[in-house]
Each structure stands twice: as C-alpha cells, then as structure tokens.
Amino acid sequence: MTWMAWTLPTAVFFITIATLLAGMTVWDLAQPSVARKGFLPIATTRGDRFFIGLLSGAWLHLAWLGLTDLPLWYPLAALVVWMIVLLRWG
C-alpha cells in the first residue's frame, strides 16, 4: 500500500490547525464562550467564529490559487488579519 507523500508544508499546516483547535478547546474549558452578536448577522460563540474564519480562509486560498499566480503569502496575511477581526468583533 502506498501512503500519501507528506511534505513539510503539509505537515506544518495540519499540525498548526490541530494545535489551534486544541488551544481553542482548552480556552473554552477554562473560560466558556457565550454567544454574542457582532457584525456577523447571527449570534456566534468563539468556536463558531473560528470555524467561519477557517472556512473563509480556505475559500480565499482556493480563489487565490484559481485566479492568480502570485505567492500564497498574500492571502495568508489577509487571512491572519481577517481572523483577528472576526474573532474580536465578529
């Protein structure tokens, strides 16, 4: 059986996502999240906003790959800013 050829960037990506999810879990256990309404049209918890941010980041990167040949550092920087805004005021 042939296994997937893992590259260092792929491993770093999945380890980062797993670490962030574990950190969010610990944070929610230590300080439970309360649903609130920010600029999003629905009341969301911290975990909801994190999930929305991950999904929007995936779509941003897919669109970037499909529409331009520029490096992925640009959408990554935009995603970091978006996640900060979304988690703080979303």
N, CA and C of each residue as an Amber inpcrd file, in Angstrom:
protein
   270
   0.8470000  -1.1730000   0.0000000   0.0000000   0.0000000   0.0000000
   0.8940000   1.2390000   0.0000000   0.5170000   2.2140000  -0.8020000
   1.2780000   3.4480000  -0.8810000   0.5890000   4.5170000  -0.0490000
   1.3650000   5.1770000   0.7980000   0.8320000   6.2310000   1.6450000
   1.0190000   7.5790000   0.9830000   0.2780000   8.5380000   1.4580000
   0.3970000   9.8960000   0.9250000   1.8020000  10.4240000   1.1650000
   2.3350000  11.1010000   0.1870000   3.6700000  11.6910000   0.3220000
   3.5370000  13.0130000   1.0740000   3.8040000  12.9840000   2.3660000
   3.6870000  14.1850000   3.1870000   4.8980000  15.0760000   2.9530000
   4.6390000  16.3360000   2.7410000   5.7090000  17.3070000   2.6350000
   5.7400000  18.1130000   3.9280000   6.8020000  18.8060000   4.1560000
   6.9190000  19.6140000   5.3660000   5.8210000  20.6890000   5.4450000
   5.5320000  21.4290000   4.3640000   4.4540000  22.4180000   4.4630000
   3.0940000  21.7970000   4.7890000   2.8150000  20.6110000   4.2490000
   1.5500000  19.9390000   4.5470000   1.4850000  19.5470000   6.0140000
   2.5690000  18.9930000   6.5260000   2.6120000  18.6000000   7.9340000
   2.4690000  19.8160000   8.8460000   3.1690000  20.9020000   8.5080000
   3.0750000  22.1250000   9.3200000   1.6440000  22.6560000   9.3100000
   0.9850000  22.6270000   8.1600000  -0.3970000  23.0920000   8.0580000
  -1.3140000  22.3020000   8.9880000  -1.2700000  20.9730000   8.9080000
  -2.1650000  20.1600000   9.7260000  -1.8100000  20.2190000  11.2060000
  -0.5540000  20.2980000  11.5310000  -0.1420000  20.4310000  12.9300000
  -0.6160000  21.7800000  13.4880000  -0.5190000  22.8330000  12.6780000
  -0.9770000  24.1500000  13.1140000  -2.4790000  24.1500000  13.3700000
  -3.2580000  23.5750000  12.4500000  -4.7100000  23.5240000  12.6320000
  -5.0590000  22.7110000  13.8870000  -4.4020000  21.5710000  14.0620000
  -4.6680000  20.7370000  15.2390000  -4.2970000  21.4740000  16.5280000
  -3.1920000  22.1910000  16.5190000  -2.7720000  22.9540000  17.6950000
  -3.7610000  24.0730000  18.0030000  -4.2200000  24.7700000  16.9660000
  -5.2090000  25.8320000  17.1800000  -6.5190000  25.2750000  17.7250000
  -6.9620000  24.1430000  17.1960000  -8.1890000  23.5240000  17.7040000
  -8.0310000  23.0760000  19.1590000  -6.8850000  22.5080000  19.4870000
  -6.6280000  22.1020000  20.8720000  -6.5920000  23.3290000  21.7860000
  -5.9600000  24.3960000  21.3230000  -5.9120000  25.6250000  22.1120000
  -7.2860000  26.2200000  22.3280000  -8.1210000  26.2100000  21.2820000
  -9.4910000  26.7090000  21.4240000 -10.2930000  25.8510000  22.3940000
 -10.0490000  24.5420000  22.3860000 -10.7390000  23.6430000  23.3150000
 -10.3500000  23.9480000  24.7540000  -9.0600000  24.0980000  25.0020000
  -8.5880000  24.4110000  26.3520000  -9.1370000  25.7630000  26.8000000
  -9.1140000  26.7350000  25.9020000  -9.6250000  28.0700000  26.2180000
 -11.1120000  28.0060000  26.5710000 -11.8810000  27.2130000  25.8010000
 -13.3150000  27.1110000  26.0830000 -13.5890000  26.3630000  27.3840000
 -12.7440000  25.3910000  27.7280000 -12.9110000  24.6920000  29.0050000
 -12.5630000  25.6080000  30.1730000 -11.5420000  26.4350000  30.0050000
 -11.1180000  27.3390000  31.0740000 -12.0720000  28.5290000  31.2160000
 -12.5550000  29.0280000  30.0830000 -13.4360000  30.1930000  30.0920000
 -14.5150000  29.9660000  29.0310000 -15.6440000  29.3680000  29.4260000
 -16.6870000  29.0390000  28.4440000 -17.1430000  30.2630000  27.6440000
 -17.3440000  30.0280000  26.3640000 -17.7520000  31.0860000  25.4510000
 -19.2530000  31.3270000  25.5550000 -19.6430000  32.5750000  25.3880000
 -21.0460000  32.9660000  25.4060000 -21.3910000  33.4950000  24.0180000
 -22.5250000  33.0790000  23.4850000 -22.9410000  33.5630000  22.1730000
 -23.1920000  35.0630000  22.2410000 -22.6960000  35.7710000  21.2300000
 -22.9060000  37.2140000  21.1560000 -23.0730000  37.6070000  19.7010000
 -23.6310000  38.7800000  19.4980000 -23.8500000  39.2660000  18.1430000
 -22.8950000  40.4140000  17.8780000 -22.0280000  40.2230000  16.9030000
 -21.1200000  41.2730000  16.4500000 -21.5660000  41.7470000  15.0820000
 -20.6230000  41.9120000  14.1510000 -21.0060000  42.3500000  12.8140000
 -21.5500000  41.2180000  11.9490000 -21.3880000  39.9720000  12.3890000
 -21.9990000  38.8520000  11.6740000 -23.5140000  38.8850000  11.8960000
 -24.2960000  38.4220000  10.9310000 -25.7570000  38.5280000  11.0690000
 -26.3840000  37.5180000  12.0290000 -25.5660000  36.7050000  12.6960000
 -26.0850000  35.7200000  13.6440000 -25.2940000  35.8100000  14.9410000
 -25.8820000  35.3410000  16.0140000 -25.1550000  35.2580000  17.2830000
 -24.2010000  34.0650000  17.1990000 -22.9520000  34.2850000  17.5520000
 -21.9440000  33.2360000  17.4300000 -21.1190000  33.1360000  18.7050000
 -20.5830000  31.9480000  18.9300000 -19.6230000  31.7430000  20.0100000
 -18.2170000  31.8870000  19.4280000 -17.2400000  31.8480000  20.2920000
 -15.8430000  31.9320000  19.8790000 -15.4970000  30.8230000  18.8800000
 -15.9680000  29.6210000  19.1500000 -15.7070000  28.4880000  18.2630000
 -16.3860000  28.6360000  16.9150000 -17.5980000  29.1840000  16.9020000
 -18.3010000  29.4370000  15.6400000 -17.5120000  30.4070000  14.7730000
 -17.0370000  31.4950000  15.3800000 -16.2780000  32.4870000  14.6330000
 -14.9650000  31.9050000  14.1280000 -14.3320000  31.0490000  14.9200000
 -13.0910000  30.3930000  14.4900000 -13.3700000  29.4890000  13.2790000
 -14.4460000  28.7220000  13.3310000 -14.8150000  27.8350000  12.2280000
 -15.1370000  28.6320000  10.9650000 -15.8910000  29.7230000  11.1110000
 -16.2020000  30.5890000   9.9740000 -14.9140000  31.1550000   9.3830000
 -13.9810000  31.5250000  10.2380000 -12.6960000  32.0430000   9.7650000
 -11.8980000  31.0010000   9.0030000 -11.8810000  29.7650000   9.4940000
 -11.1680000  28.7000000   8.7820000 -11.8010000  28.4260000   7.4220000
 -13.1280000  28.3860000   7.3790000 -13.8090000  28.1550000   6.1010000
 -13.5560000  29.2960000   5.1180000 -13.6750000  30.5210000   5.5890000
 -13.4490000  31.6520000   4.6870000 -11.9910000  31.6980000   4.2330000
 -11.0790000  31.2880000   5.0940000  -9.6740000  31.2220000   4.6990000
  -9.4310000  30.1800000   3.6220000 -10.1070000  29.0420000   3.7330000
  -9.9740000  28.0010000   2.7080000 -10.4890000  28.5180000   1.3670000
 -11.6540000  29.1690000   1.3770000 -12.2070000  29.7070000   0.1330000
 -11.3230000  30.8070000  -0.4350000 -10.7740000  31.6470000   0.4170000
  -9.8700000  32.7040000  -0.0430000  -8.6570000  32.1000000  -0.7440000
  -8.0660000  31.0870000  -0.1370000  -6.8850000  30.4670000  -0.7330000
  -7.2180000  29.7430000  -2.0370000  -8.3600000  29.0650000  -2.0880000
  -8.7580000  28.3960000  -3.3280000  -9.0000000  29.4160000  -4.4420000
  -9.6710000  30.5110000  -4.1250000  -9.8950000  31.5550000  -5.1210000
  -8.5740000  32.1560000  -5.5820000  -7.6730000  32.3800000  -4.6460000
  -6.3660000  32.9400000  -4.9710000  -5.6110000  32.0090000  -5.9250000
  -5.6270000  30.7210000  -5.6210000  -4.9430000  29.7580000  -6.4870000
  -5.5680000  29.7010000  -7.8800000  -6.8870000  29.8510000  -7.9450000
  -7.5670000  29.7660000  -9.2230000  -7.4840000  31.0240000 -10.0610000
  -7.2910000  32.1730000  -9.4290000  -7.3640000  33.4370000 -10.1560000
  -6.0370000  34.1490000 -10.3640000  -5.0010000  33.7280000  -9.6680000
  -3.7270000  34.4390000  -9.7750000  -2.5570000  33.4690000  -9.6290000
  -1.4060000  33.9200000 -10.0920000  -0.1720000  33.1300000  -9.9520000
   0.7380000  33.7040000  -8.8760000   0.2470000  34.6820000  -8.1400000
   1.0470000  35.3090000  -7.0900000   1.2360000  34.3470000  -5.9230000
   2.2540000  34.5810000  -5.0900000   2.5180000  33.6880000  -3.9480000
   1.3650000  33.6630000  -2.9440000   1.2820000  32.5730000  -2.2050000
   0.2200000  32.3930000  -1.2150000   0.4560000  33.1850000   0.0680000
   1.5610000  33.8980000   0.1660000   1.8160000  34.7010000   1.3670000
   0.8090000  35.8440000   1.4840000   0.3330000  36.3550000   0.3530000
  -0.6220000  37.4680000   0.3810000  -1.9680000  37.0540000   0.9900000
  -2.5830000  35.9790000   0.5050000  -3.8460000  35.5980000   1.1530000
  -3.6450000  35.1170000   2.5890000  -2.4730000  34.5650000   2.9050000
  -2.2060000  34.1650000   4.2840000  -2.1910000  35.3870000   5.1930000
  -1.5380000  36.4550000   4.7480000  -1.5170000  37.6920000   5.5390000
  -2.9270000  38.2520000   5.6880000  -3.7050000  38.2300000   4.5960000
  -5.0890000  38.7070000   4.6600000  -5.9110000  37.8410000   5.6030000
  -5.6640000  36.5390000   5.5960000  -6.4010000  35.6300000   6.4780000
  -6.0870000  35.8960000   7.9440000  -4.8370000  36.1540000   8.2670000
  -4.4730000  36.4410000   9.6580000  -5.2030000  37.6980000  10.1410000
  -5.2120000  38.7350000   9.3090000  -5.9190000  39.9660000   9.6700000
  -7.4160000  39.6840000   9.8040000  -7.9880000  38.9500000   8.8510000
  -9.4120000  38.6090000   8.8780000  -9.7680000  37.8140000  10.1320000
  -8.9320000  36.8400000  10.5040000  -9.2120000  36.0340000  11.6990000
  -9.1820000  36.8980000  12.9650000  -8.2510000  37.8250000  13.0400000
  -8.1850000  38.7050000  14.2040000  -9.4510000  39.5560000  14.2890000
  -9.8530000  40.1440000  13.1610000 -11.0720000  40.9720000  13.1310000
 -12.2960000  40.1210000  13.4530000 -12.3820000  38.9500000  12.8460000
 -13.5450000  38.0890000  13.0350000 -13.6670000  37.6020000  14.4860000
 -12.5580000  37.1730000  15.0700000 -12.6120000  36.6810000  16.4410000
 -12.8710000  37.8010000  17.4360000 -12.4010000  38.9980000  17.1310000
 -12.5730000  40.1120000  18.0650000 -13.9420000  40.7630000  17.9560000
 -14.3680000  41.0700000  16.7160000 -15.5840000  41.8570000  16.5380000
 -16.6980000  41.1270000  15.7930000 -16.4540000  39.8850000  15.3730000
 -17.4620000  39.1440000  14.6040000 -18.5420000  38.6680000  15.4940000
